[in-house]
């Protein structure tokens, strides 16, 4: 618990271990610190265990490999040609939509931007689904027959991803679902799905308790729950994410190991890290409705209380008299939004370094 020492030791000078040497947080520590600004309850039951997702992908790829082996070369070629022609047809329509989308962005027409974005996403989904429709489903149907000796049942619609993950039924994703045929011996044990459902029920109870604690009006409850569900998928502790994280993820920007070499993590400050903190959507994301930071700010009745809430949430302490004086002076010079203070605190060494 000793304070970090900032003094560099000279060559040959004895170290008396008066405290830890000043160092930046690791990538995982920075990410977890950011997660606590977003989540009122950062240690939620894991939405999807990494192991479960990995097991699903392995099972799906084994199933897909065995299924494609049941098709002849001619059947594979014919299916690929059908998928290719579907891509060509969709590509022409998508090009028109992207042109219209660009014009809507230039005109700052939000309804049209949203309309064209949805249509483009729907087309892209249809294009990706053509491979599934013309190759995967026929192959899996034949694999089912080979395994069971029976005719394959009609496909069911699921929100199964291209990698076989997320196999739960979801009627809300109508139009974004793929046909899926379960094959005996190739599906995960139902116990994994029951475990996921139990965790989902536990998370829902936590969200509702949060809403009660924060005084969320009944009319806003569904909006709050939807926001919490979405963030539970995107903002989870580093230990609950696959490692390494995808390229471009905040973890990678802050030096997480790419696991190409042993001990390959990097805690040195870099220009990309500074640009992420200054120019990325990070501040906007942690100030979105119903984040821990935003809820604290909304509950503050005065500008002084807002500043105190920002310090408590980001640095786990109240501002000193000098810091409040600096903030009030900054407000007089034009930095009069609480977002300006939050931007400064997140970019401070107190947030990013071990004190």
C-alpha positions as CSV (number, residue, x, y, z in Angstrom):
1,X,0.0,0.0,0.0
2,X,3.1,2.3,0.0
3,X,3.1,5.2,-2.5
4,X,5.0,4.7,-5.7
5,X,8.4,6.2,-5.9
6,X,9.2,8.5,-8.8
7,X,12.9,8.8,-8.3
8,X,15.3,7.0,-10.7
9,X,18.0,5.1,-8.9
10,X,21.5,5.8,-9.9
11,X,23.9,3.1,-11.0
12,X,25.0,1.1,-8.0
13,X,22.7,2.9,-5.7
14,X,21.0,0.5,-3.2
15,X,17.2,0.1,-3.5
16,X,15.4,0.1,-0.1
17,X,12.0,-0.9,-1.5
18,X,10.3,2.1,0.0
19,X,7.4,1.5,-2.4
20,X,6.7,0.3,-5.9
21,X,8.4,2.0,-8.8
22,X,6.1,4.3,-10.8
23,X,4.7,2.4,-13.7
24,X,1.7,2.5,-16.0
25,X,-1.1,0.1,-15.5
26,X,-1.1,-3.0,-17.7
27,X,-3.5,-3.1,-20.7
28,X,-5.8,-5.4,-18.8
29,X,-5.8,-3.1,-15.7
30,X,-6.6,0.0,-17.9
31,X,-9.4,-1.9,-19.7
32,X,-10.9,-3.1,-16.4
33,X,-10.7,0.4,-15.0
34,X,-12.7,1.6,-18.1
35,X,-15.2,-1.2,-17.6
36,X,-15.9,0.1,-14.1
37,X,-16.9,3.5,-15.5
38,X,-19.4,1.8,-17.8
39,X,-20.9,-1.0,-15.5
40,X,-22.8,-0.2,-12.3
41,X,-22.1,-3.9,-11.6
42,X,-18.8,-4.8,-13.3
43,X,-18.6,-8.3,-11.9
44,X,-21.7,-9.7,-13.5
45,X,-22.1,-13.4,-14.2
46,X,-20.3,-14.0,-17.5
47,X,-22.7,-13.6,-20.4
48,X,-20.9,-16.3,-22.4
49,X,-18.0,-18.3,-21.0
50,X,-15.0,-18.2,-23.3
51,X,-14.8,-22.0,-22.9
52,X,-18.4,-22.4,-24.0
53,X,-17.9,-20.2,-27.1
54,X,-14.7,-22.1,-28.0
55,X,-16.4,-25.5,-27.6
56,X,-19.3,-24.3,-29.8
57,X,-16.9,-23.2,-32.6
58,X,-15.0,-26.4,-32.5
59,X,-18.1,-28.6,-32.6
60,X,-19.6,-26.5,-35.4
61,X,-16.4,-26.7,-37.5
62,X,-16.1,-30.4,-37.0
63,X,-19.7,-30.8,-38.1
64,X,-19.2,-28.5,-41.1
65,X,-16.0,-30.4,-42.2
66,X,-17.7,-33.8,-42.0
67,X,-20.8,-32.4,-43.8
68,X,-18.9,-30.9,-46.7
69,X,-17.1,-34.3,-47.1
70,X,-20.5,-35.8,-48.0
71,X,-20.8,-33.7,-51.2
72,X,-19.2,-34.6,-54.5
73,X,-16.9,-32.2,-56.3
74,X,-19.7,-31.4,-58.7
75,X,-22.1,-30.6,-55.9
76,X,-19.6,-28.4,-54.2
77,X,-19.0,-26.5,-57.5
78,X,-22.7,-26.1,-58.3
79,X,-23.4,-24.8,-54.8
80,X,-20.5,-22.3,-55.0
81,X,-21.7,-21.1,-58.4
82,X,-25.2,-20.4,-57.0
83,X,-23.7,-18.5,-54.0
84,X,-21.5,-16.5,-56.4
85,X,-24.4,-15.5,-58.6
86,X,-26.3,-14.4,-55.5
87,X,-23.3,-12.3,-54.4
88,X,-23.2,-10.6,-57.9
89,X,-26.9,-9.8,-57.8
90,X,-26.7,-8.4,-54.3
91,X,-23.5,-6.5,-55.0
92,X,-25.1,-4.4,-57.7
93,X,-28.0,-3.4,-55.4
94,X,-25.5,-2.7,-52.5
95,X,-23.5,-0.3,-54.7
96,X,-26.6,1.8,-55.3
97,X,-27.5,1.8,-51.7
98,X,-24.0,2.9,-50.6
99,X,-24.1,5.8,-53.0
100,X,-27.5,6.9,-51.6
101,X,-26.2,6.3,-48.1
102,X,-23.2,8.6,-48.7
103,X,-25.5,11.3,-50.1
104,X,-27.7,11.0,-47.0
105,X,-24.6,11.4,-44.8
106,X,-23.5,14.5,-46.7
107,X,-27.0,16.0,-46.4
108,X,-27.1,15.0,-42.6
109,X,-30.4,13.3,-43.1
110,X,-30.6,11.0,-40.1
111,X,-33.8,9.1,-41.0
112,X,-32.4,8.3,-44.5
113,X,-29.0,7.4,-43.0
114,X,-30.6,4.9,-40.7
115,X,-32.9,3.5,-43.5
116,X,-30.0,2.9,-45.9
117,X,-27.8,1.5,-43.2
118,X,-30.4,-1.1,-42.3
119,X,-31.0,-2.0,-45.9
120,X,-27.2,-2.4,-46.5
121,X,-26.9,-4.7,-43.4
122,X,-29.8,-6.7,-44.6
123,X,-28.3,-7.2,-48.0
124,X,-24.9,-8.1,-46.5
125,X,-26.6,-10.7,-44.4
126,X,-28.4,-12.1,-47.4
127,X,-25.2,-12.4,-49.3
128,X,-23.4,-14.2,-46.5
129,X,-26.4,-16.5,-46.1
130,X,-26.2,-17.6,-49.7
131,X,-23.3,-19.8,-48.9
132,X,-25.2,-21.3,-46.0
133,X,-28.3,-21.9,-48.1
134,X,-26.6,-23.4,-51.2
135,X,-23.8,-25.4,-49.5
136,X,-24.0,-25.7,-45.8
137,X,-27.6,-26.7,-45.3
138,X,-27.7,-29.4,-48.1
139,X,-24.4,-30.8,-46.8
140,X,-25.6,-30.9,-43.2
141,X,-28.9,-32.5,-44.3
142,X,-26.9,-35.3,-46.0
143,X,-24.7,-35.7,-42.9
144,X,-27.9,-36.1,-40.8
145,X,-29.1,-38.9,-43.1
146,X,-25.7,-40.6,-43.0
147,X,-25.6,-40.5,-39.1
148,X,-29.2,-41.4,-38.4
149,X,-30.3,-43.3,-41.5
150,X,-33.4,-41.0,-41.6
151,X,-34.4,-38.1,-43.8
152,X,-33.2,-34.8,-42.4
153,X,-35.9,-32.6,-40.7
154,X,-36.7,-29.2,-42.0
155,X,-34.1,-26.6,-40.8
156,X,-35.0,-24.4,-37.8
157,X,-34.2,-20.7,-37.7
158,X,-31.6,-19.6,-35.2
159,X,-29.2,-16.7,-34.7
160,X,-26.3,-19.1,-35.1
161,X,-23.2,-17.1,-36.2
162,X,-20.9,-18.0,-39.1
163,X,-18.6,-19.7,-36.6
164,X,-21.3,-21.8,-35.0
165,X,-21.6,-19.7,-31.9
166,X,-24.7,-18.4,-30.2
167,X,-27.1,-21.2,-31.1
168,X,-30.0,-19.9,-29.0
169,X,-33.4,-19.3,-30.7
170,X,-34.2,-15.6,-30.9
171,X,-37.5,-14.6,-32.6
172,X,-36.6,-10.9,-32.3
173,X,-33.9,-11.4,-35.0
174,X,-36.4,-12.3,-37.7
175,X,-34.7,-11.7,-41.0
176,X,-31.3,-12.1,-39.5
177,X,-31.5,-15.8,-38.7
178,X,-30.0,-18.8,-40.5
179,X,-31.5,-22.2,-41.2
180,X,-29.9,-24.8,-38.9
181,X,-30.1,-28.6,-38.7
182,X,-29.0,-30.2,-35.4
183,X,-27.1,-33.5,-36.0
184,X,-26.9,-36.1,-33.2
185,X,-23.3,-36.4,-31.9
186,X,-22.3,-32.9,-33.2
187,X,-24.2,-30.7,-30.8
188,X,-23.0,-29.4,-27.4
189,X,-24.5,-30.9,-24.2
190,X,-27.8,-29.3,-23.2
191,X,-26.2,-28.6,-19.8
192,X,-24.1,-25.8,-21.3
193,X,-27.2,-24.1,-22.6
194,X,-29.0,-24.5,-19.3
195,X,-26.0,-22.9,-17.5
196,X,-26.2,-20.0,-19.9
197,X,-29.9,-19.6,-19.3
198,X,-29.4,-19.6,-15.5
199,X,-26.7,-16.9,-15.8
200,X,-29.0,-14.8,-18.0
201,X,-31.8,-15.0,-15.4
202,X,-29.3,-14.0,-12.7
203,X,-28.1,-11.0,-14.7
204,X,-31.7,-9.8,-15.4
205,X,-32.3,-9.8,-11.6
206,X,-29.2,-7.7,-11.1
207,X,-30.2,-5.2,-13.8
208,X,-33.7,-4.8,-12.2
209,X,-32.1,-4.2,-8.8
210,X,-29.8,-1.6,-10.3
211,X,-32.8,0.2,-11.9
212,X,-34.6,0.2,-8.5
213,X,-31.5,1.5,-6.7
214,X,-30.9,4.3,-9.3
215,X,-34.6,5.3,-9.3
216,X,-35.1,4.5,-13.0
217,X,-38.8,5.4,-13.9
218,X,-41.0,2.5,-14.9
219,X,-41.4,4.1,-18.4
220,X,-37.6,3.9,-18.9
221,X,-37.1,0.5,-17.4
222,X,-37.1,-1.4,-20.8
223,X,-34.6,1.1,-22.2
224,X,-32.4,0.7,-19.2
225,X,-32.5,-3.1,-19.4
226,X,-31.7,-3.1,-23.2
227,X,-28.7,-0.8,-22.6
228,X,-27.4,-3.0,-19.8
229,X,-27.8,-6.2,-21.8
230,X,-25.9,-4.7,-24.7
231,X,-23.0,-3.5,-22.5
232,X,-22.8,-6.8,-20.7
233,X,-21.8,-8.3,-24.1
234,X,-19.3,-5.6,-25.1
235,X,-17.8,-4.4,-21.8
236,X,-16.6,-7.3,-19.7
237,X,-13.5,-7.8,-17.6
238,X,-10.3,-8.6,-19.5
239,X,-10.2,-12.1,-17.8
240,X,-13.5,-13.0,-19.4
241,X,-12.4,-12.0,-23.0
242,X,-10.5,-14.2,-25.4
243,X,-6.8,-13.4,-25.4
244,X,-5.4,-11.8,-27.5
245,X,-8.3,-9.5,-28.1
246,X,-9.1,-8.6,-31.8
247,X,-6.9,-6.0,-33.5
248,X,-8.2,-2.5,-32.9
249,X,-9.6,-3.4,-29.5
250,X,-8.6,-1.1,-26.6
251,X,-6.7,-3.9,-25.0
252,X,-4.5,-4.3,-28.0
253,X,-4.0,-0.5,-28.3
254,X,-2.7,-0.4,-24.7
255,X,-0.2,-3.1,-25.2
256,X,-1.8,-6.5,-24.6
257,X,0.3,-9.4,-25.7
258,X,-0.4,-10.7,-29.2
259,X,0.8,-14.1,-27.8
260,X,3.1,-14.6,-30.7
261,X,6.0,-14.5,-28.2
262,X,6.1,-15.2,-24.5
263,X,5.9,-12.1,-22.2
264,X,5.1,-10.0,-25.2
265,X,2.9,-7.4,-23.4
266,X,4.0,-3.8,-23.4
267,X,3.3,-1.2,-20.8
268,X,5.1,1.6,-22.5
269,X,3.3,4.8,-23.6
270,X,2.9,5.1,-27.3
271,X,1.4,7.6,-29.7
272,X,-1.5,5.3,-30.8
273,X,-2.4,5.0,-27.1
274,X,-2.5,8.8,-26.7
275,X,-4.6,9.1,-29.9
276,X,-7.0,6.5,-28.6
277,X,-7.6,8.4,-25.4
278,X,-7.9,11.8,-27.2
279,X,-9.7,11.0,-30.4
280,X,-11.5,7.7,-30.0
281,X,-15.2,7.3,-29.1
282,X,-14.1,6.3,-25.6
283,X,-15.4,9.3,-23.7
284,X,-18.6,9.3,-25.6
285,X,-19.1,5.6,-24.9
286,X,-18.6,5.9,-21.1
287,X,-21.0,8.9,-21.1
288,X,-23.7,7.0,-22.9
289,X,-27.1,6.8,-21.1
290,X,-27.1,4.5,-18.1
291,X,-23.4,4.0,-17.7
292,X,-22.1,4.1,-14.1
293,X,-20.4,7.4,-14.7
294,X,-23.5,9.0,-16.4
295,X,-25.8,7.7,-13.7
296,X,-23.6,9.4,-11.1
297,X,-23.5,12.6,-13.0
298,X,-27.3,12.6,-13.5
299,X,-27.8,12.2,-9.8
300,X,-25.7,15.2,-8.9
301,X,-27.7,18.3,-8.2
302,X,-25.1,21.0,-8.6
303,X,-22.0,21.5,-10.8
304,X,-19.8,21.0,-7.7
305,X,-21.5,17.7,-7.0
306,X,-21.0,16.6,-10.6
307,X,-17.3,17.3,-10.4
308,X,-17.2,15.3,-7.1
309,X,-19.0,12.4,-8.8
310,X,-16.5,12.5,-11.7
311,X,-13.5,12.3,-9.4
312,X,-15.1,9.6,-7.2
313,X,-16.0,7.4,-10.2
314,X,-12.7,7.9,-12.1
315,X,-10.1,8.3,-9.4
316,X,-11.9,6.9,-6.4
317,X,-11.4,10.1,-4.4
318,X,-13.0,13.6,-4.0
319,X,-11.3,16.6,-5.7
320,X,-9.0,18.7,-3.6
321,X,-9.6,22.4,-3.0
322,X,-6.9,23.2,-5.5
323,X,-8.3,20.9,-8.2
324,X,-11.8,22.5,-7.7
325,X,-10.2,25.9,-8.1
326,X,-8.5,24.8,-11.3
327,X,-11.7,23.4,-12.6
328,X,-13.7,26.6,-11.9
329,X,-10.9,28.6,-13.6
330,X,-11.1,26.3,-16.6
331,X,-14.8,26.9,-16.8
332,X,-14.3,30.6,-17.0
333,X,-12.0,30.1,-20.0
334,X,-14.6,28.1,-22.0
335,X,-14.2,24.5,-20.7
336,X,-17.6,24.6,-19.1
337,X,-18.9,21.1,-19.8
338,X,-18.4,18.2,-17.4
339,X,-17.2,16.2,-20.4
340,X,-14.1,18.4,-20.5
341,X,-13.3,17.5,-16.9
342,X,-13.9,13.8,-17.6
343,X,-11.7,13.9,-20.7
344,X,-8.9,15.5,-18.6
345,X,-9.2,12.9,-15.8
346,X,-9.1,9.9,-18.1
347,X,-6.0,11.3,-19.7
348,X,-4.3,12.0,-16.4
349,X,-1.4,10.0,-15.0
350,X,-3.5,9.3,-11.9
351,X,-5.9,7.2,-13.9
352,X,-3.3,5.4,-16.0
353,X,-0.5,4.9,-13.5
354,X,-0.1,3.0,-10.3
355,X,0.1,5.6,-7.6
